[in-house]
Amino acid sequence: MASADEEAGGAFGAGWLVQNRPELFTNVGVLLNEGGDGHDIDGKQLFRIEVTQKVPVWLRILATDVSGHGSTPRATSSVGRIVRALERLRIHEFQPRLLSATEAYLRGRATAGIGPHADELRNPAAALLQPGLLGRIQAADPALAALTRNTCSITRMQGSEKINVVPPEASAEIDCRILPDQDVDAFIAELNTVFDDPEIEIVRIMAFSPAVSATDTDTYRALEAVTRRHFPQATVLPGMLNGFTDSHFFRDLGILSYGFSPFLIPLADQRGLHGNDERISVENIRRGTRVMRDVVHTLVH
């Protein structure tokens, strides 16, 4: 099955199919989807099979105040309120917390000696208590640090349509990703405390329900075994995805869903994801096709 709209939330793709063509999913037991990854990190091979993911919480922040002419600044303004709120968000540190899948993933990486902080992460819970360590991990590997706490990225801002008009309303949109065990309403309440402004309103654009697929299944074991067959030197671990895929739609139906990528991507190429020069090698396409064929063959026999 191929569907569109995943990058924008999937409401017109997988979400539409679940709502309008439920017969397509009758007796479906397993879904293989994007979301996993394979990396070559300093010559060491690491594969992550995605079993859960952070929950996207997309929010619009609205600020209101008195409008006026740009030549006569007031003590407060809608744009000023937005700037202040976003700066408070920028410096806010969400409390780190380890989910079991993340703790196992970090410990597995560290045991294999993968990554610049492998020694400290052999005991992930103790490592997060070390002053400054999470900041150093974020500087070296932002994706790894994001596995340990809720995050928000400021992505869009809007104010006046004219340079000389102070608008009555200004807004920003933020892309937050929360840990699967985090209550959305409690998270938004925390943001209200961070902003500390009665003229700021938080509007929910999108949020999904969390879900986890077990690792004690024939499907997971097949993914693990096939990966090790093709990449004997690789470390293969279950893990949580920072981003999101359409898998949550199917997990909500009770379908076992795993994110699996049969590609071994050099770290330098991984930095192009969603950016300039995004690419994958021809070798990865050919080898990945063989791996996926092996996965399907293993599952159906």
C-alpha positions in Angstrom: 0.0 0.0 0.0 1.3 3.5 -0.9 -0.3 6.6 0.5 0.3 10.3 0.3 0.3 13.2 2.9 2.4 11.5 5.6 4.6 14.6 5.9 1.6 16.8 6.7 0.0 14.4 9.2 -1.5 11.7 6.9 -5.2 12.8 7.2 -5.6 12.7 3.5 -3.6 9.5 3.0 -3.4 6.7 5.6 -5.9 8.4 7.9 -8.4 8.7 5.0 -8.0 5.0 4.1 -8.5 3.9 7.7 -11.7 6.0 8.0 -13.2 5.4 4.5 -11.8 2.0 3.4 -11.7 -0.1 6.6 -12.2 -3.3 4.6 -8.6 -2.9 3.4 -7.3 -3.8 6.8 -9.5 -6.8 7.6 -7.3 -9.6 8.9 -4.1 -7.6 8.5 -1.7 -8.7 11.2 1.5 -6.9 10.4 2.6 -3.7 8.8 6.1 -2.9 7.6 6.7 0.9 7.2 9.4 3.5 7.2 10.8 4.8 10.5 13.6 2.5 11.2 17.2 3.3 10.2 20.6 1.9 9.5 23.8 3.9 10.0 27.5 3.5 9.5 29.0 5.4 12.4 32.8 5.5 12.4 32.9 2.1 10.7 30.4 0.5 13.1 27.0 -0.6 11.8 23.9 0.2 13.7 20.3 -0.7 12.8 17.3 0.5 14.8 13.9 -1.2 14.3 11.2 1.4 15.2 8.7 0.0 17.7 7.3 3.4 19.0 7.6 7.0 18.2 7.4 10.4 19.9 4.0 12.0 19.5 3.8 15.1 17.3 2.0 18.0 19.0 1.8 20.8 16.5 0.6 24.1 18.1 -0.2 27.6 17.1 0.6 30.3 19.6 -1.6 33.4 19.3 -0.9 36.7 21.0 -3.3 39.7 21.0 -2.7 43.3 22.0 -3.6 46.9 20.9 -2.8 47.7 17.3 -1.2 50.9 16.2 1.3 52.8 14.0 4.8 51.6 13.8 6.1 55.1 14.5 4.6 55.0 18.0 5.6 51.9 19.9 3.6 50.9 22.9 4.9 49.3 26.0 3.4 46.0 24.9 2.3 44.6 21.5 1.2 41.3 20.0 4.5 40.8 18.3 6.4 41.6 21.4 4.4 39.1 23.4 5.2 36.4 20.8 8.9 37.2 20.8 9.0 37.1 24.6 7.0 33.8 24.7 9.3 32.1 22.1 12.4 33.3 23.9 11.1 31.7 27.1 10.4 28.5 25.2 13.8 28.6 23.5 15.7 28.6 26.9 13.2 26.2 28.6 14.7 22.8 29.4 12.2 20.0 29.4 12.9 17.4 32.1 14.8 14.4 30.7 13.1 11.0 31.1 14.0 7.5 29.9 11.5 5.2 28.4 12.3 1.5 28.5 12.8 1.3 24.7 15.1 4.3 24.7 17.1 3.0 27.7 17.6 -0.3 25.9 18.6 1.4 22.7 21.1 3.8 24.4 22.6 0.9 26.4 22.9 -1.3 23.3 24.7 1.5 21.4 27.1 2.1 24.2 27.8 -1.6 24.7 28.8 -1.8 21.0 31.0 1.3 21.5 29.0 3.4 19.1 29.0 7.2 19.4 31.2 9.7 21.1 29.5 9.3 24.5 29.5 5.5 24.6 31.3 5.2 27.9 28.9 7.5 29.8 25.7 5.9 28.2 26.5 2.4 29.4 24.2 3.4 32.3 21.8 5.8 30.6 19.8 6.7 33.7 22.9 7.7 35.6 24.3 9.5 32.6 21.3 11.9 32.4 22.0 13.0 35.9 25.5 14.2 35.0 25.5 18.0 34.8 26.0 19.2 31.2 26.1 15.8 29.6 22.8 16.1 27.8 23.9 19.4 26.4 27.1 17.9 25.1 25.2 15.0 23.5 22.8 17.5 21.9 25.7 19.4 20.4 27.2 16.3 18.9 24.0 14.3 18.0 20.7 16.3 18.4 18.6 13.3 17.3 20.0 11.2 20.1 19.4 13.8 22.8 15.8 14.3 21.6 15.0 10.7 22.5 15.3 11.6 26.2 12.8 14.4 26.6 10.0 16.5 25.1 11.1 19.0 22.5 9.7 22.0 20.6 11.1 23.6 17.5 10.0 27.1 16.5 9.2 26.8 12.8 6.8 29.6 11.7 6.0 33.2 12.7 3.5 35.7 11.4 2.8 39.4 12.3 1.8 42.4 10.4 1.3 42.5 6.6 2.7 46.0 6.5 6.0 47.2 7.9 4.5 50.3 9.5 1.5 48.7 11.2 1.7 47.1 14.7 -0.9 44.2 14.3 -3.6 43.4 16.8 -2.6 39.7 16.6 0.6 37.9 16.0 1.2 34.1 15.9 3.8 31.4 15.8 3.7 27.7 15.1 5.8 25.2 17.0 6.6 21.6 16.2 6.6 19.8 19.5 7.4 16.1 19.9 6.5 14.5 23.2 7.4 11.2 24.8 4.7 8.6 24.3 3.9 8.4 28.0 3.3 12.2 28.2 -0.2 13.5 28.6 -0.9 16.1 25.9 -3.1 18.4 28.1 -0.4 18.4 30.9 2.2 19.3 28.3 0.2 22.2 27.0 -0.4 23.3 30.6 3.4 23.3 31.1 3.8 25.5 28.0 1.2 28.0 29.4 3.4 28.2 32.6 6.5 28.8 30.5 4.8 31.6 28.5 3.3 33.2 31.6 1.1 35.6 29.6 -2.7 35.8 29.9 -2.8 37.3 26.4 -1.2 34.2 24.8 -3.5 31.4 23.6 -2.3 27.9 22.6 -4.3 26.3 19.8 -3.8 22.6 19.1 -3.3 21.9 15.4 -2.5 18.2 15.5 -1.7 15.5 18.0 -1.7 11.7 17.7 -2.2 8.9 20.2 0.9 7.0 21.3 1.3 3.2 20.7 4.0 0.6 21.0 4.6 -2.6 19.1 6.1 -5.5 21.1 9.5 -7.0 20.3 8.5 -10.5 21.5 6.9 -11.4 18.1 7.8 -13.5 15.1 7.8 -10.4 12.9 10.3 -8.6 15.1 12.5 -11.6 15.3 12.4 -12.1 11.6 13.5 -8.4 11.0 16.3 -8.9 13.5 17.5 -12.2 12.0 17.4 -11.0 8.4 19.3 -7.9 9.2 22.0 -9.9 11.0 22.1 -12.3 8.0 22.9 -9.5 5.6 25.0 -7.4 8.0 26.8 -9.8 10.3 28.8 -7.1 12.1 25.8 -4.9 12.8 24.2 -4.0 16.2 20.4 -4.4 15.8 18.2 -2.7 18.4 14.6 -1.8 19.0 14.0 1.9 19.4 11.8 5.0 19.5 11.6 7.4 16.5 11.9 11.1 17.1 9.7 11.8 14.1 6.5 10.2 13.2 5.1 8.0 10.4 1.7 6.7 9.4 2.2 3.6 11.7 0.2 5.1 14.5 -3.0 4.9 12.4 -2.5 1.1 12.1 -1.3 0.6 15.6 -4.6 2.2 16.7 -6.3 -0.7 14.8 -4.3 -3.3 16.7 -2.0 -4.0 13.8 1.6 -4.8 14.7 3.7 -2.1 13.0 7.4 -1.8 12.7 9.6 0.8 11.1 12.3 -0.9 9.2 14.9 0.5 6.8 17.2 -2.0 4.9 19.7 0.7 4.1 23.1 1.4 5.6 23.5 5.1 5.4 26.9 6.9 6.1 26.5 9.5 8.8 27.5 12.2 6.4 24.6 11.3 4.0 22.1 11.1 7.0 22.6 14.9 7.6 21.0 15.6 4.2 17.6 14.2 5.4 15.0 16.8 4.7 17.8 19.1 3.6 20.1 19.9 0.7 21.5 17.0 -1.3 19.3 14.4 0.2 20.3 11.1 -1.5 20.8 7.4 -1.2 23.4 5.3 -3.0 22.6 2.9 -5.8 24.3 0.2 -3.8 21.8 0.7 -0.9 18.8 0.5 -3.3 20.0 -2.8 -4.8 21.1 -4.3 -1.5 18.0 -2.9 0.3 15.7 -4.6 -2.3 17.4 -7.9 -1.6 17.0 -7.5 2.2 13.3 -6.6 1.9 12.7 -9.6 -0.4 14.4 -11.8 2.3 12.2 -10.2 5.0 9.0 -11.0 3.1 10.2 -14.5 2.3 11.0 -15.2 5.9 7.7 -13.9 7.2 5.5 -15.9 4.8 7.3 -19.2 5.1 
